Amino acid sequence: MTAPTHRRNPWLMLAVFFGLVSVVALIGGLAATSAPDAYTRYTMPSWAPPADLFSPVWTVLYAVLAVAGWTYWRTDGENQGFAAYGIGLLFNLMWISLFFAGGSTRVACVDIILLDLTVVITIGLFYRRSRVAALLLLPYLAWLLYTTALNVAIIALNDTP
């Protein structure tokens, strides 16, 4: 039997959440090594951000994502919330790989829509235990929705697979 959350070291668990999210960021970063080339290869909508904005934005979002997961954990969060959180991390990783390394903008679009839905579900599940944890995910959701719109625009403006 595991100890209740309040008996485990919260700082160690914060490090675990940062480690988990860092692994996703690292693998995603490796998959996105071709991102500058891919980004310039496509015709972009006028509202597309500069390519050098993505790295700092994702760095902040990954940090907030780790804190949100940890905040939820501190409430003795339910398994459903953790499952949705983990599935969201997998969809995030898959989108980076599909879009940049795989060059498949259409399949990546399906993936990011599933990611959007997963994050909405995660926010709902987190909200039941911790409003703070749920609210911390809102900037992530906002960026994902913007990225989804950008993915759709790239498909519309380019002859992509």
Backbone as CSV, one residue per row, in Angstrom:
resi,resn,N_x,N_y,N_z,CA_x,CA_y,CA_z,C_x,C_y,C_z
1,MET,0.843,-1.182,0.000,0.000,0.000,0.000,0.882,1.237,0.000
2,THR,0.542,2.227,-0.811,1.335,3.440,-0.890,0.886,4.428,0.170
3,ALA,1.811,5.287,0.551,1.510,6.301,1.557,0.636,7.387,0.950
4,PRO,-0.231,7.990,1.764,-1.018,9.113,1.256,-0.085,10.217,0.767
5,THR,-0.592,11.037,-0.125,0.210,12.092,-0.733,0.909,12.950,0.303
6,HIS,0.218,13.310,1.376,0.807,14.219,2.360,1.995,13.606,3.091
7,ARG,2.188,12.285,2.994,3.325,11.634,3.642,4.516,11.448,2.704
8,ARG,4.328,11.704,1.436,5.433,11.610,0.472,6.104,12.978,0.355
9,ASN,7.335,12.979,-0.069,8.087,14.219,-0.206,7.563,15.019,-1.397
10,PRO,6.917,16.167,-1.161,6.342,16.924,-2.278,7.391,17.480,-3.230
11,TRP,8.566,17.803,-2.734,9.601,18.371,-3.610,10.179,17.303,-4.533
12,LEU,10.276,16.097,-4.002,10.711,14.985,-4.845,9.689,14.739,-5.947
13,MET,8.403,14.792,-5.594,7.353,14.577,-6.587,7.317,15.712,-7.624
14,LEU,7.606,16.924,-7.190,7.696,18.021,-8.159,8.819,17.731,-9.152
15,ALA,9.936,17.232,-8.643,11.049,16.862,-9.528,10.637,15.739,-10.480
16,VAL,9.827,14.791,-9.996,9.338,13.703,-10.855,8.488,14.270,-11.982
17,PHE,7.581,15.199,-11.659,6.734,15.793,-12.700,7.578,16.589,-13.695
18,PHE,8.561,17.350,-13.199,9.437,18.070,-14.131,10.242,17.090,-14.977
19,GLY,10.668,15.989,-14.367,11.403,14.974,-15.127,10.562,14.358,-16.223
20,LEU,9.325,14.008,-15.887,8.417,13.419,-16.866,8.177,14.367,-18.040
21,VAL,7.864,15.600,-17.737,7.600,16.579,-18.791,8.884,16.883,-19.563
22,SER,10.023,16.878,-18.868,11.300,17.129,-19.551,11.638,16.031,-20.548
23,VAL,11.296,14.791,-20.215,11.524,13.687,-21.160,10.699,13.918,-22.424
24,VAL,9.436,14.303,-22.250,8.583,14.594,-23.407,9.180,15.748,-24.213
25,ALA,9.622,16.798,-23.517,10.204,17.957,-24.204,11.492,17.564,-24.939
26,LEU,12.319,16.756,-24.305,13.584,16.343,-24.919,13.344,15.488,-26.163
27,ILE,12.489,14.491,-26.039,12.189,13.636,-27.195,11.523,14.458,-28.292
28,GLY,10.606,15.337,-27.893,9.962,16.218,-28.867,10.966,17.130,-29.549
29,GLY,11.909,17.642,-28.765,12.953,18.494,-29.337,13.806,17.761,-30.355
30,LEU,14.107,16.507,-30.059,14.872,15.692,-31.015,14.062,15.450,-32.287
31,ALA,12.757,15.213,-32.121,11.895,14.987,-33.288,11.726,16.263,-34.093
32,ALA,11.895,17.405,-33.433,11.665,18.694,-34.099,12.954,19.353,-34.577
33,THR,14.020,18.588,-34.705,15.270,19.199,-35.166,15.128,19.788,-36.573
34,SER,14.185,19.256,-37.330,13.947,19.778,-38.683,12.902,20.899,-38.681
35,ALA,12.482,21.349,-37.507,11.412,22.350,-37.413,11.716,23.634,-38.189
36,PRO,12.921,24.208,-38.088,13.169,25.435,-38.859,13.003,25.235,-40.362
37,ASP,13.484,24.106,-40.877,13.326,23.821,-42.304,11.866,23.605,-42.661
38,ALA,11.168,22.844,-41.820,9.754,22.571,-42.074,8.945,23.855,-42.027
39,TYR,9.262,24.699,-41.080,8.499,25.936,-40.895,8.664,26.861,-42.108
40,THR,9.872,26.934,-42.656,10.098,27.793,-43.824,9.627,27.149,-45.118
41,ARG,9.462,25.840,-45.111,9.022,25.120,-46.309,7.557,25.411,-46.642
42,TYR,6.764,25.680,-45.630,5.328,25.884,-45.825,4.977,27.354,-46.025
43,THR,3.927,27.566,-46.826,3.308,28.886,-46.887,2.521,29.041,-45.598
44,MET,2.773,30.144,-44.898,2.157,30.365,-43.592,1.080,31.436,-43.671
45,PRO,0.092,31.344,-42.794,-0.891,32.423,-42.721,-0.221,33.680,-42.162
46,SER,-0.833,34.815,-42.383,-0.242,36.089,-41.934,-0.115,36.165,-40.415
47,TRP,-0.892,35.411,-39.693,-0.891,35.460,-38.237,0.032,34.422,-37.592
48,ALA,0.829,33.736,-38.401,1.762,32.735,-37.868,2.878,33.443,-37.097
49,PRO,3.264,32.895,-35.959,4.344,33.512,-35.185,5.694,33.238,-35.829
50,PRO,6.705,34.024,-35.478,8.047,33.710,-35.976,8.519,32.375,-35.403
51,ALA,9.312,31.662,-36.154,9.765,30.325,-35.753,10.512,30.349,-34.424
52,ASP,11.241,31.415,-34.144,12.033,31.454,-32.909,11.193,31.702,-31.656
53,LEU,9.896,31.885,-31.806,9.012,32.064,-30.652,8.614,30.725,-30.024
54,PHE,8.629,29.655,-30.811,8.126,28.371,-30.335,8.916,27.806,-29.153
55,SER,10.223,27.846,-29.221,11.039,27.257,-28.155,10.792,27.911,-26.794
56,PRO,10.831,29.247,-26.681,10.570,29.824,-25.355,9.133,29.612,-24.874
57,VAL,8.178,29.647,-25.783,6.791,29.420,-25.378,6.626,28.000,-24.859
58,TRP,7.150,27.018,-25.582,7.012,25.635,-25.139,7.763,25.385,-23.836
59,THR,8.886,26.044,-23.633,9.628,25.882,-22.379,8.767,26.310,-21.196
60,VAL,8.135,27.463,-21.314,7.256,27.948,-20.241,6.056,27.022,-20.079
61,LEU,5.442,26.619,-21.190,4.260,25.757,-21.105,4.583,24.399,-20.488
62,TYR,5.727,23.825,-20.816,6.108,22.552,-20.220,6.319,22.706,-18.707
63,ALA,6.922,23.808,-18.284,7.101,24.049,-16.847,5.748,24.162,-16.147
64,VAL,4.828,24.902,-16.746,3.489,25.059,-16.168,2.749,23.717,-16.163
65,LEU,2.945,22.937,-17.197,2.324,21.612,-17.276,2.814,20.722,-16.127
66,ALA,4.098,20.774,-15.825,4.645,19.993,-14.707,4.051,20.463,-13.378
67,VAL,3.975,21.765,-13.185,3.409,22.306,-11.942,1.930,21.946,-11.820
68,ALA,1.205,21.961,-12.921,-0.216,21.582,-12.888,-0.379,20.127,-12.457
69,GLY,0.416,19.238,-13.027,0.349,17.829,-12.644,0.694,17.634,-11.173
70,TRP,1.711,18.320,-10.706,2.128,18.237,-9.310,1.051,18.792,-8.385
71,THR,0.458,19.903,-8.772,-0.607,20.508,-7.967,-1.783,19.550,-7.842
72,TYR,-2.119,18.895,-8.936,-3.191,17.898,-8.905,-2.797,16.729,-8.006
73,TRP,-1.572,16.258,-8.114,-1.080,15.165,-7.283,-1.203,15.516,-5.800
74,ARG,-0.936,16.762,-5.453,-0.985,17.186,-4.042,-2.393,17.065,-3.453
75,THR,-3.398,16.932,-4.278,-4.775,16.776,-3.795,-5.181,15.314,-3.699
76,ASP,-4.215,14.404,-3.805,-4.518,12.971,-3.907,-5.402,12.719,-5.121
77,GLY,-5.011,13.319,-6.249,-5.773,13.245,-7.485,-6.180,11.841,-7.880
78,GLU,-7.250,11.776,-8.608,-7.814,10.510,-9.066,-7.035,9.953,-10.247
79,ASN,-7.091,8.642,-10.413,-6.384,7.987,-11.510,-6.847,8.482,-12.876
80,GLN,-8.136,8.791,-13.014,-8.641,9.274,-14.311,-7.918,10.553,-14.725
81,GLY,-7.705,11.451,-13.784,-7.007,12.703,-14.086,-5.577,12.456,-14.522
82,PHE,-4.898,11.549,-13.810,-3.527,11.220,-14.188,-3.467,10.509,-15.530
83,ALA,-4.443,9.667,-15.807,-4.479,8.976,-17.102,-4.655,9.984,-18.229
84,ALA,-5.582,10.916,-18.066,-5.799,11.941,-19.097,-4.546,12.794,-19.273
85,TYR,-3.910,13.144,-18.187,-2.664,13.935,-18.217,-1.582,13.190,-19.015
86,GLY,-1.406,11.900,-18.714,-0.407,11.097,-19.416,-0.729,10.904,-20.885
87,ILE,-2.003,10.665,-21.191,-2.412,10.521,-22.596,-2.158,11.821,-23.345
88,GLY,-2.417,12.947,-22.674,-2.139,14.244,-23.295,-0.665,14.420,-23.607
89,LEU,0.200,13.988,-22.695,1.644,14.073,-22.962,2.023,13.221,-24.170
90,LEU,1.415,12.047,-24.285,1.700,11.180,-25.444,1.213,11.812,-26.749
91,PHE,-0.001,12.371,-26.742,-0.500,13.052,-27.948,0.394,14.240,-28.308
92,ASN,0.886,14.947,-27.297,1.787,16.076,-27.533,3.044,15.599,-28.245
93,LEU,3.625,14.545,-27.721,4.835,13.984,-28.318,4.580,13.474,-29.735
94,MET,3.445,12.833,-29.918,3.109,12.310,-31.250,2.930,13.438,-32.258
95,TRP,2.306,14.555,-31.852,2.096,15.651,-32.793,3.430,16.195,-33.286
96,ILE,4.349,16.416,-32.381,5.668,16.936,-32.769,6.323,15.989,-33.771
97,SER,6.270,14.705,-33.466,6.893,13.708,-34.349,6.201,13.639,-35.702
98,LEU,4.882,13.650,-35.694,4.132,13.562,-36.950,4.326,14.806,-37.812
99,PHE,4.247,15.968,-37.205,4.295,17.210,-37.969,5.698,17.485,-38.506
100,PHE,6.691,17.395,-37.630,8.042,17.776,-38.036,8.839,16.598,-38.594
101,ALA,9.031,15.563,-37.808,9.852,14.436,-38.260,9.147,13.627,-39.342
102,GLY,7.831,13.444,-39.194,7.080,12.639,-40.154,6.608,13.409,-41.366
103,GLY,6.535,14.732,-41.250,6.083,15.559,-42.361,4.642,15.303,-42.767
104,SER,3.844,14.799,-41.864,2.457,14.481,-42.175,1.528,15.466,-41.465
105,THR,1.284,16.583,-42.107,0.481,17.634,-41.470,-0.961,17.199,-41.237
106,ARG,-1.494,16.377,-42.114,-2.898,15.942,-41.953,-3.062,14.978,-40.775
107,VAL,-2.185,14.008,-40.666,-2.260,13.083,-39.528,-1.941,13.842,-38.246
108,ALA,-0.991,14.752,-38.312,-0.667,15.583,-37.150,-1.880,16.406,-36.723
109,CYS,-2.672,16.854,-37.673,-3.870,17.637,-37.370,-4.885,16.796,-36.595
110,VAL,-5.062,15.563,-37.011,-5.965,14.662,-36.277,-5.442,14.476,-34.854
111,ASP,-4.136,14.282,-34.737,-3.529,14.088,-33.424,-3.729,15.316,-32.532
112,ILE,-3.513,16.503,-33.052,-3.616,17.683,-32.198,-5.065,17.969,-31.802
113,ILE,-6.003,17.599,-32.651,-7.416,17.732,-32.258,-7.718,16.775,-31.104
114,LEU,-7.188,15.561,-31.181,-7.335,14.617,-30.063,-6.634,15.152,-28.813
115,LEU,-5.485,15.796,-28.995,-4.780,16.409,-27.868,-5.624,17.520,-27.253
116,ASP,-6.219,18.366,-28.095,-7.088,19.439,-27.587,-8.203,18.858,-26.715
117,LEU,-8.860,17.826,-27.228,-9.955,17.193,-26.487,-9.456,16.565,-25.184
118,THR,-8.304,15.944,-25.232,-7.729,15.326,-24.036,-7.410,16.376,-22.978
119,VAL,-6.895,17.510,-23.397,-6.576,18.573,-22.438,-7.857,19.154,-21.836
120,VAL,-8.902,19.306,-22.640,-10.187,19.769,-22.098,-10.700,18.779,-21.048
121,ILE,-10.605,17.491,-21.344,-11.020,16.461,-20.380,-10.153,16.524,-19.125
122,THR,-8.852,16.690,-19.312,-7.931,16.785,-18.177,-8.279,17.990,-17.305
123,ILE,-8.565,19.118,-17.926,-8.950,20.308,-17.162,-10.198,20.018,-16.339
124,GLY,-11.178,19.368,-16.948,-12.401,19.023,-16.226,-12.133,18.099,-15.046
125,LEU,-11.296,17.093,-15.264,-10.971,16.153,-14.186,-10.147,16.820,-13.085
126,PHE,-9.190,17.646,-13.480,-8.382,18.363,-12.488,-9.248,19.327,-11.680
127,TYR,-10.199,19.972,-12.338,-11.039,20.968,-11.688,-11.820,20.373,-10.515
128,ARG,-12.195,19.114,-10.623,-12.946,18.460,-9.548,-12.144,18.388,-8.251
129,ARG,-10.833,18.386,-8.349,-9.966,18.277,-7.167,-9.198,19.562,-6.869
130,SER,-8.817,20.282,-7.932,-7.992,21.473,-7.742,-8.251,22.486,-8.853
131,ARG,-8.880,23.573,-8.487,-9.109,24.638,-9.473,-7.791,25.208,-9.962
132,VAL,-6.828,25.309,-9.078,-5.519,25.847,-9.465,-4.885,24.969,-10.539
133,ALA,-4.876,23.661,-10.332,-4.292,22.742,-11.317,-4.998,22.874,-12.658
134,ALA,-6.324,22.991,-12.621,-7.091,23.145,-13.864,-6.765,24.470,-14.543
135,LEU,-6.713,25.540,-13.770,-6.435,26.866,-14.351,-5.022,26.943,-14.931
136,LEU,-4.088,26.225,-14.319,-2.721,26.211,-14.853,-2.656,25.618,-16.255
137,LEU,-3.619,24.780,-16.608,-3.632,24.165,-17.937,-4.246,25.059,-19.011
138,LEU,-4.895,26.146,-18.618,-5.563,27.003,-19.613,-4.599,27.656,-20.611
139,PRO,-3.438,28.176,-20.195,-2.509,28.713,-21.214,-2.039,27.642,-22.198
140,TYR,-1.835,26.439,-21.697,-1.450,25.307,-22.547,-2.548,25.027,-23.566
141,LEU,-3.791,24.982,-23.109,-4.925,24.757,-24.018,-5.019,25.879,-25.044
142,ALA,-4.853,27.110,-24.607,-4.930,28.248,-25.534,-3.861,28.123,-26.629
143,TRP,-2.643,27.788,-26.244,-1.563,27.627,-27.227,-1.840,26.443,-28.156
144,LEU,-2.376,25.371,-27.591,-2.711,24.210,-28.431,-3.784,24.552,-29.453
145,LEU,-4.798,25.306,-29.045,-5.856,25.695,-29.985,-5.296,26.595,-31.085
146,TYR,-4.386,27.488,-30.705,-3.712,28.336,-31.694,-2.880,27.472,-32.651
147,THR,-2.165,26.502,-32.094,-1.351,25.606,-32.915,-2.229,24.738,-33.817
148,THR,-3.389,24.337,-33.314,-4.335,23.567,-34.131,-4.787,24.405,-35.320
149,ALA,-5.147,25.663,-35.057,-5.561,26.557,-36.147,-4.423,26.745,-37.144
150,LEU,-3.200,26.853,-36.646,-2.043,27.000,-37.531,-1.845,25.730,-38.364
151,ASN,-1.989,24.574,-37.756,-1.878,23.302,-38.473,-2.920,23.229,-39.593
152,VAL,-4.169,23.595,-39.282,-5.241,23.587,-40.288,-4.915,24.579,-41.412
153,ALA,-4.424,25.754,-41.053,-4.085,26.763,-42.070,-2.949,26.274,-42.971
154,ILE,-1.985,25.608,-42.410,-0.867,25.086,-43.214,-1.388,24.051,-44.215
155,ILE,-2.313,23.218,-43.778,-2.908,22.240,-44.701,-3.652,22.968,-45.813
156,ALA,-4.419,23.991,-45.453,-5.231,24.726,-46.432,-4.364,25.498,-47.425
157,LEU,-3.242,26.027,-46.965,-2.403,26.876,-47.823,-1.330,26.113,-48.609
158,ASN,-1.175,24.850,-48.310,-0.112,24.061,-48.933,-0.663,22.737,-49.429
159,ASP,0.007,22.177,-50.382,-0.335,20.838,-50.861,0.465,19.860,-50.016
160,THR,-0.101,19.499,-48.833,0.653,18.678,-47.899,0.015,17.309,-47.736
161,PRO,0.860,16.340,-47.339,0.345,14.981,-47.096,-0.433,14.917,-45.785
